[in-house]
Every structure is written in C-alpha cells, then in structure tokens.
Amino acid sequence: MKSTAKILLAEDDKNLGYILKEYLSMHNFEVILATNGKEALELFHKSKFDLCVLDIMMPVLDGFSVAQEIKKQQQEMPLVFLTAKALKIDKLKGFKIGADDYILKPVDEEELIARINAILRRTGNSNGEELLPVSFQLGDYLFDYQNQLLTYKDQKQLLTTKEADILRELCLCKGRILDRKKTLNTYWGENDYFNRRSMDVFIYKLRKYLKNDPSISIRNVHGKGFILETDGS
C-alpha cells in the first residue's frame, strides 16, 4: 500500500494557507493547517509528521520559535521556512536552527512541491511515488546516496548533501539530459548567474571525484544541462 507524506503547514494568512493546503493535497500530501505558531506546536504534539512548512512571521509564536521547539523534540524533522523577508541574517538564522530549505513569498506552488519532494527523497519518504533507489553502481564506483558516500576500490569520498543530491539526479537520468533550469530551481531556488556558476562548481567537483574511472563522464549539453554517461551510454 502506498504511503502519503504528512505535512504540518503553519501559515497565518488564511487565504494563502488554504491555497497551499489545497495545492499540496492535490499532489498526494496529507496536510494539517495551523494559523499561528502556538496551534502549530499543539498539532505537532498530537500527531506524527514527515515534514513541517512554517511561515516565519506568525502571531502568538513565530516560525523560528516553533522550529526550535520542534528540533528539541525531533532533531531529524525536516523543516521548510516561508517568508516575505529576503534578509540574509534571517536565512542564516533559519539554517542555524536546522532548516532544510527557505522559500520566499509570493510562493511558487510548483517550486514548493519540487523542494518538498527533494527533501522527502533525501530523508527516505517517497510520498506515494515509486520508491527511488538509494545506491548506484557507476563503473568501478559505488554511490551510496543515503550515507552520501562514493567508493572506488578502497578509497572513500564523503559527499556534501548537495553533491549527493546532484549526483543522484544524474544517476536517475543516466544517459539522458539532467535539465539545468529545473535542477537549479529545485536545489538552488533560483536560476540566476551566481547559482548557475555554483552548479558548474558542483559538476566540476563530481567530475573530479569520478576521474579514476575513464569510462564515466558528465557531459555538458550547452543551454540544456548535463548527461552522466558510462561507456558511451
């Protein structure tokens, strides 16, 4: 039987909260909506959730305070912050608390879905979708996504979370183009010059990690994306 990821959504704007709840429900999520921070914590105590989406500016108790309490009780709970503020200090505070992602308002619903699915894949939930593989054989390399480990013979390379995410995306569409724009929106949040350069750096690092096996390549397709190939396939 397929499982459905359960999301705690805390948003004090009732119209936005309703829209996001309906949109998430349409994509096979079970969503419980809270309209302030205090209600969000009460709901969190009463039920088991797979992920929390928290607005930062809420009455009674703000999103940062809610997140801190959640992390005290369940350190591994994935968190996504929603906010109208684009200040760097707020983002740093959110990530310091343990946020997995940070989305600016007005919220792009498709982007929100993509970010949530990326987090759930990383944490082992599949939201009713076909369960995706967590280990891959690439020539002489073994890639363990769950432990973020790339092994070549007796050599082990520990990957960062984003390196592991990008390599897994390449593995899942091996032999086909990994769309650059879609990947940037999912893992960087925006398709701008600086994020494109950042993605290029990640691809460069992955090529470096895989250099021991000449049968493996990550080929750039100008204007479209990247293709992971092994032995020309």
Secondary structure, 3 states (H helix, E strand, C coil): CCCCCEEEEECCCHHHHHHHHHHHHHCCCEEEEECCHHHHHHHHHHCCCCEEEEECCCCCCCHHHHHHHHHHHCCCCCEEEEECCCCHHHHHHHHHHCCCEEEECCCCHHHHHHHHHHHHHHHCCCCCCCCCCCEEEECCEEEECCCCEEEECCEEEECCHHHHHHHHHHHHCCCCEEEHHHHHHHHCCCCCHHHHHHHHHHHHHHHHHCCCCCCEEEEEECCCEEEEEECCC
